[in-house]
């Protein structure tokens, strides 16, 4: 089960599973693109302080469906707004999202 968070762009970011988004919880993210994305795909997560805490290049977009790539996971260490950016490195699709941890 996936839950939507505030997203903009052609690639939507969703929470995977039932997560409360508090400090110390493991947060798993999956994505949904309007069109099939062209790999590679870059995912960047920034902390409320603006530091990059996750930067990954993926060969396949994790969707949460059976046989998809595993979700992108991180553990928030502080309260605030986490910025998520996902984009095709060779294409035009991209998306941004904001996740409130508190």
Rosetta blueprint (number, residue, H / E / L):
1 X L
2 X E
3 X E
4 X E
5 X L
6 X E
7 X E
8 X E
9 X E
10 X L
11 X E
12 X E
13 X E
14 X E
15 X E
16 X E
17 X L
18 X L
19 X L
20 X L
21 X L
22 X L
23 X L
24 X L
25 X L
26 X E
27 X E
28 X E
29 X E
30 X E
31 X E
32 X E
33 X E
34 X L
35 X L
36 X L
37 X L
38 X L
39 X L
40 X L
41 X E
42 X E
43 X E
44 X E
45 X E
46 X E
47 X L
48 X L
49 X L
50 X L
51 X L
52 X E
53 X E
54 X E
55 X E
56 X E
57 X E
58 X E
59 X L
60 X L
61 X L
62 X L
63 X L
64 X L
65 X L
66 X L
67 X L
68 X L
69 X L
70 X L
71 X L
72 X E
73 X E
74 X E
75 X E
76 X L
77 X L
78 X L
79 X L
80 X E
81 X E
82 X E
83 X E
84 X E
85 X E
86 X E
87 X E
88 X E
89 X L
90 X L
91 X L
92 X L
93 X L
94 X E
95 X E
96 X E
97 X E
98 X E
99 X E
100 X E
101 X E
102 X L
